[in-house]
Amino acid sequence: MAIVDVITEFADALIEALSPPTLAAPGGELASLCASPSTVGFDDAVIGQTMVQLTRVVNLAGTAMSGLTDAAGRAGLPARKRVKTSTDLLKQLGITPAAAHRYARTGHAAHTMPGVMVHARTGGVPIEQLDAIGKGISFVGKRVPLDEDRRADLARRLSCQVTPADVSQRARELALEWAPEIDETDPDAVPIAENSDLNEMTLVTGDDGRTTGTFDLDALTGEELNQALDPLCKPIPQPDGSRDPRNAQQRRADALAHVIRTYLNGKERPTVSGGVIPHVTMIVPTQCGDGTSAPGSVPEGSSQVASLGFTGPVSPATVGLVLCEAAMRRVILDQNSAPLDVGREHRLVTAGLRRALEARDRGCAFPGCGRPISWTDAHHCTPWSEGGDTAIDNCVLLCRMHHTLIHQTGWEVFIGHDRHPWFRPPLDPQHPDRRREPIRSNARRTMTSAPTAAA
């Protein structure tokens, strides 16, 4: 019997075993077992043995799919199917991009770990573990010369690890243990720590929308990164003089965010087509073109949640944070999400207004902060989306940390009778009747809020 027929027959049998019970049929054996397992142990052996065999099936399926993915690429099948790569073929089958890339990597690396693949072909190694071993061999191979025997030894050592994370950690340890000493007689030799060809970085957006990443940098790039972050990691006391509530990791993340925004503000960095220099791409849906509600104007099932281009859906607080200082292009869509009209792009805070804000606020206006002007965003006290004007009497300069604080907490900022920013702290839940005393901006901080104190 052909292999396709064998796999098809097995899939059909599994489908039948999983079919739920109906009035006309008792249902499949697995479905019945899952629906009402014995609570006194009668079904323990069946459940345990079935899980063991299905684990083998899952592992075998992953190994077979990785081999077929590599074979498809070598046979030229993607081009004949009008796609670029074998992973695109898998995506068309409904396989997630992460899994598709895992199959492709494992299939490509199979020849570097023949001993491990022997075990994998019996269903003993999960595809995630195979992928980690393949990546570990590649990682070590970039740093250490590997002959056939040493590569086999490396694969054996990595295959002994319990999880993919353990495999990755062991690969890094072996790369350091086996790293050759620099040949002082070779003028072109570069130490491992200084070899920029080995630099790697990964960025992954998780299910919750947060982005995590890892990087492996040469000594010089690492030094430059530390040099860029170090002055931005200084703790910032609170308005009342208390210590910065952020820990070192949070301050370092804020510093990296500032470095990224400074780069995005640069006028000489590479642009997208049309010469546009976007900071972020955000799609903010409205119920109809003029922003008002109209019956039937929102297609059933369409999302009304704002979304960032790379990291996906975001809350209204982040929408307000981005819209405070952004160039925007309005695109009106019909009920099928097809563009009807594209308005003109306009900068909400002009260069002239920005200079006026800089002269007034002299940096971050949040009490006790005073971060430099170049670190600040222009914030609308009354949001622009709620009718607030882009004017000196409705804007204030805030560093990104305090800009986020204003949008996400109970802090309020308003322009007082003196045409300067004032801040009101959040409501104290333990003392709801306590007066929320306004605080002057950092540039006009004084020991008292008396009218003449900041004159």
C-alpha positions in Angstrom: 0.0 0.0 0.0 1.3 3.5 -0.9 2.4 5.7 2.0 -0.3 8.3 1.2 -2.9 5.6 1.4 -1.5 4.4 4.8 -1.6 7.9 6.2 -5.1 8.5 4.8 -6.4 5.3 6.3 -4.9 6.1 9.7 -6.4 9.7 9.6 -9.8 8.3 8.8 -9.6 5.7 11.6 -8.7 8.5 14.1 -11.5 10.7 12.8 -13.9 7.8 13.4 -12.6 7.2 16.9 -13.1 10.8 17.8 -16.6 11.1 16.4 -19.0 12.2 19.2 -22.0 10.1 20.1 -25.4 10.8 18.5 -28.9 9.4 18.6 -28.1 7.2 15.6 -24.6 6.1 16.6 -22.7 5.4 19.9 -19.8 7.5 18.9 -16.1 6.7 18.5 -14.1 4.8 21.1 -11.8 7.7 21.9 -14.7 10.2 22.0 -16.6 8.0 24.5 -13.5 7.5 26.6 -12.8 11.3 26.8 -16.4 12.1 27.5 -16.9 9.7 30.5 -13.6 8.2 31.8 -13.8 5.9 34.8 -13.0 7.7 38.1 -11.9 4.6 39.9 -9.1 3.5 37.6 -10.7 1.1 35.2 -9.6 3.2 32.1 -6.1 4.1 33.4 -4.3 1.6 31.3 -6.1 2.5 28.1 -5.7 6.2 28.6 -2.0 5.9 29.5 -1.1 3.5 26.6 -3.1 5.6 24.1 -1.3 8.8 25.2 2.1 7.0 24.8 1.3 5.9 21.3 -0.2 9.2 20.2 2.9 10.9 21.4 4.9 8.6 19.1 2.5 9.5 16.3 2.9 13.3 16.9 6.7 13.0 17.0 6.7 10.8 13.9 4.4 13.2 12.0 6.7 16.1 12.9 9.8 14.3 11.7 8.0 13.2 8.5 6.8 16.7 7.8 10.2 18.2 8.3 11.7 15.8 5.8 8.9 16.4 3.3 9.3 20.2 3.6 13.0 19.9 2.8 12.3 17.5 -0.1 9.7 19.9 -1.5 12.2 22.7 -1.6 14.9 20.6 -3.3 12.3 19.3 -5.8 11.2 22.8 -6.8 7.6 22.3 -5.7 7.2 25.8 -4.3 7.9 27.4 -7.7 5.4 25.1 -9.5 2.8 26.1 -6.8 3.5 29.8 -7.4 4.9 30.4 -3.9 8.4 31.4 -2.8 9.4 28.7 -0.2 8.4 25.4 1.3 7.2 27.2 4.4 4.7 29.1 2.2 3.3 25.7 1.1 2.8 24.8 4.7 1.1 28.1 5.5 -1.3 27.4 2.7 -2.2 24.2 4.5 -3.2 26.1 7.6 0.1 25.5 9.5 1.1 28.4 11.7 4.2 30.4 10.5 6.2 29.4 13.5 5.6 25.7 13.0 6.2 26.0 9.3 9.6 27.6 9.8 10.4 24.9 12.5 9.7 22.1 10.0 11.9 23.9 7.3 14.8 24.4 9.7 14.7 20.9 11.0 14.5 19.3 7.5 17.4 21.5 6.4 19.5 20.5 9.4 18.7 16.8 9.5 22.0 15.8 7.7 24.0 17.4 10.5 22.6 15.1 13.1 22.2 11.6 11.6 22.3 9.8 14.9 19.5 11.9 16.4 17.4 11.4 13.3 17.6 7.6 13.7 16.0 8.0 17.1 13.5 10.6 15.7 12.4 8.1 13.0 11.1 5.8 15.8 9.0 8.6 17.3 11.3 9.3 20.2 12.1 13.0 19.7 9.6 15.9 19.5 10.0 18.2 16.5 10.7 21.1 18.9 13.6 19.2 20.4 14.9 18.3 16.9 14.7 22.0 15.9 16.6 23.1 19.0 19.4 20.5 18.4 19.7 21.7 14.8 20.0 25.3 15.9 22.4 24.4 18.6 24.7 22.6 16.1 24.6 25.6 13.8 25.3 28.0 16.7 28.4 26.0 17.8 29.5 25.4 14.2 29.8 29.1 13.6 32.2 29.4 16.5 34.1 26.2 16.5 35.5 24.1 13.6 33.5 20.9 13.6 34.5 17.7 11.8 32.1 14.8 11.4 33.1 13.1 14.6 32.9 16.2 16.7 29.5 17.2 15.2 28.2 13.7 16.1 29.5 14.1 19.6 27.9 17.6 19.8 24.5 16.2 18.6 24.7 13.4 21.2 25.4 15.9 24.0 22.6 18.2 23.0 20.1 15.4 22.6 20.6 14.5 26.3 19.0 17.7 27.4 15.4 17.7 28.6 13.9 20.8 27.0 14.7 23.0 24.0 15.7 25.8 26.4 18.2 23.3 28.0 19.5 22.4 24.5 20.1 26.1 23.7 21.9 26.7 27.0 24.1 23.7 26.6 25.0 24.7 23.1 26.2 28.1 24.3 28.2 26.4 27.1 29.9 24.0 24.7 30.6 26.9 22.3 32.5 28.7 25.0 34.3 25.5 26.2 35.4 24.4 22.8 36.3 27.9 21.4 39.8 27.9 20.0 42.4 30.4 21.3 43.2 33.2 18.9 46.1 32.5 16.6 48.5 35.4 17.3 50.4 34.6 14.1 47.4 35.2 11.9 46.8 38.9 11.3 43.3 38.2 10.0 42.2 36.2 13.0 39.3 37.7 15.0 38.5 36.6 18.6 35.1 35.1 19.1 34.0 38.0 21.3 34.9 40.5 18.6 33.5 38.7 15.6 30.5 40.7 14.4 29.6 38.0 11.8 28.3 36.0 14.8 25.8 38.6 15.9 22.2 37.4 16.2 19.0 38.9 17.4 15.4 37.5 17.7 12.2 39.4 18.3 8.9 37.5 19.1 5.5 39.0 19.7 3.6 36.8 22.1 -0.1 35.9 22.4 -0.6 38.8 24.8 0.9 41.3 22.4 4.1 41.9 24.3 7.4 41.6 22.4 10.3 39.6 23.8 13.8 39.2 22.3 17.3 37.9 22.7 20.5 39.1 21.2 24.1 37.9 21.0 26.5 40.8 20.2 30.2 41.2 19.7 32.1 43.1 22.3 32.2 46.5 20.5 28.5 46.5 19.7 27.7 45.4 23.3 29.9 48.3 24.6 28.1 50.8 22.3 24.7 49.5 23.5 25.7 49.8 27.1 27.1 53.3 26.5 23.8 54.4 24.9 21.7 53.0 27.7 23.8 53.8 30.7 23.0 57.6 31.0 19.3 56.9 30.4 19.0 54.3 33.2 19.4 56.8 36.1 16.6 56.6 38.7 14.1 59.5 38.6 12.8 60.5 42.0 9.0 60.9 42.4 7.5 64.4 42.9 7.4 63.9 46.7 11.1 63.0 46.7 10.6 59.2 47.1 12.7 56.8 45.2 12.0 55.8 41.6 9.5 52.8 41.7 11.1 51.2 38.6 13.6 48.5 39.2 16.8 48.3 37.1 15.3 46.0 34.5 12.4 48.5 34.0 14.7 51.5 33.8 16.8 49.7 31.2 13.8 48.8 29.1 12.6 52.5 29.3 16.1 53.5 28.2 16.0 51.2 25.2 12.6 52.6 24.3 14.0 56.1 24.4 17.0 55.1 22.1 14.5 53.6 19.6 12.3 56.7 19.6 15.4 59.0 19.2 16.4 57.0 16.1 12.8 57.1 14.7 12.9 60.9 15.1 16.0 61.1 12.9 15.4 62.7 9.5 18.2 60.9 7.8 17.2 57.3 8.6 15.9 55.0 5.8 12.3 55.7 4.8 9.6 53.6 3.4 8.3 54.2 -0.2 7.1 57.8 -0.7 9.7 59.2 1.7 7.4 58.7 4.7 9.3 58.2 8.0 6.8 56.3 10.2 7.3 55.8 13.9 4.6 53.2 14.2 1.7 52.1 12.0 -1.6 52.2 13.9 -5.1 51.5 12.4 -7.9 53.1 14.5 -11.3 52.0 13.2 -14.3 54.3 13.5 -18.0 53.4 13.1 -18.4 55.5 10.0 -16.5 58.0 7.9 -17.3 61.1 9.9 -16.6 59.4 13.2 -20.3 59.2 14.2 -22.4 56.2 14.8 -24.8 55.1 12.1 -27.0 52.0 12.1 -25.6 49.3 10.0 -22.4 51.2 9.3 -20.2 48.6 11.0 -20.0 45.2 9.3 -21.0 42.3 11.5 -17.9 40.7 12.9 -15.5 43.6 12.0 -13.1 44.6 14.7 -13.5 48.0 16.4 -10.2 47.7 18.3 -7.2 49.7 17.3 -4.2 47.7 16.1 -0.5 48.3 15.7 1.2 47.2 12.5 3.6 44.7 14.1 2.4 43.9 17.6 -1.4 43.8 17.0 -4.4 45.1 19.1 -3.8 47.8 21.8 -5.9 49.5 24.4 -7.5 53.0 24.2 -4.8 54.3 26.6 -2.0 53.4 24.0 -4.1 54.9 21.2 -4.3 58.2 23.1 -0.5 58.0 23.8 0.3 57.6 20.1 -2.2 60.1 18.8 -0.9 62.8 21.2 2.0 63.5 18.8 1.6 61.9 15.4 1.4 62.5 11.8 -1.9 61.0 10.7 -3.4 60.0 7.4 -7.2 59.5 7.4 -8.5 56.7 5.3 -12.3 56.2 5.0 -13.4 52.6 4.3 -16.7 51.2 3.1 -18.5 48.2 4.6 -16.1 45.9 2.8 -13.0 47.7 4.2 -12.2 49.2 0.8 -10.8 52.7 0.7 -13.3 55.4 -0.3 -11.2 58.6 0.4 -7.8 59.5 1.6 -7.4 62.8 3.4 -4.3 65.0 3.7 -1.6 64.1 6.3 -1.0 66.8 8.9 1.3 67.2 11.9 -0.7 67.8 15.1 2.1 69.7 16.8 3.8 72.1 14.4 7.5 73.1 14.6 6.6 76.6 15.8 4.3 75.3 18.5 6.9 72.8 19.6 9.5 75.7 20.0 6.9 77.6 22.1 6.4 74.6 24.3 10.1 74.1 24.7 10.5 77.7 25.8 7.7 77.4 28.4 8.2 73.9 29.8 12.1 73.6 29.4 11.9 69.8 29.4 9.5 67.2 30.9 7.0 69.3 32.9 6.1 66.4 35.2 6.9 67.5 38.8 10.4 66.4 39.8 11.4 65.1 36.4 12.9 67.8 34.1 14.3 65.4 31.5 15.8 67.2 28.5 13.6 68.7 25.8 14.9 66.2 23.3 13.5 63.4 25.4 9.9 64.7 25.4 6.6 64.2 23.5 3.9 66.9 23.1 0.8 65.8 25.1 -2.7 67.2 24.6 -4.3 68.0 28.0 -7.7 67.6 26.4 -7.2 64.9 23.8 -7.3 66.0 20.2 -9.7 63.1 19.5 -12.1 64.7 22.0 -12.0 68.2 20.5 -8.9 69.5 22.2 -7.0 72.2 20.2 -3.4 71.9 19.1 -2.5 75.1 20.9 0.0 76.3 23.5 -2.9 76.4 26.1 -3.7 72.7 25.6 -0.3 71.1 25.2 2.5 70.1 27.5 5.9 68.4 27.1 6.3 65.1 28.9 9.0 62.4 28.7 7.8 59.1 27.5 7.7 57.6 31.0 5.4 60.3 32.4 3.5 60.6 29.1 2.6 56.9 29.6 1.8 57.6 33.3 -0.7 60.3 32.4 -2.5 58.1 29.9 -2.6 55.0 32.0 -3.1 56.2 35.6 -5.2 58.7 37.5 -2.7 61.6 37.1 -4.2 64.6 35.4 -2.5 67.6 33.7 -4.2 70.9 32.9 -3.2 74.4 31.9 -3.9 76.8 34.8 -5.0 80.4 34.9 -1.3 81.3 34.6 -1.1 79.5 31.2 1.4 77.0 32.7 0.9 73.2 33.2 -0.4 72.0 36.5 -0.7 68.4 37.7 -3.2 66.7 39.9 -2.2 63.3 41.5 -4.6 60.3 41.4 -7.4 59.8 43.9 -6.2 58.0 47.0 -8.6 55.0 47.4 -7.9 55.0 51.2 -8.8 58.7 51.5 -11.4 59.3 48.8 -12.4 62.7 50.3 -8.9 64.1 50.5 -8.4 67.1 48.2 -6.2 66.4 45.2 -3.9 69.4 45.6 -2.5 70.7 42.2 1.2 70.7 41.7 3.2 73.1 39.5 5.2 71.8 36.6 8.9 70.9 37.1 10.2 74.2 35.5 8.2 76.2 38.1 8.5 73.9 41.1 8.5 75.7 44.5 8.2 74.8 48.2 4.7 76.1 48.3 1.7 76.5 46.0 1.1 80.1 47.0 0.3 82.3 44.0 3.4 84.4 44.4 5.8 81.6 44.9 6.5 81.0 41.2 6.1 84.7 40.1 
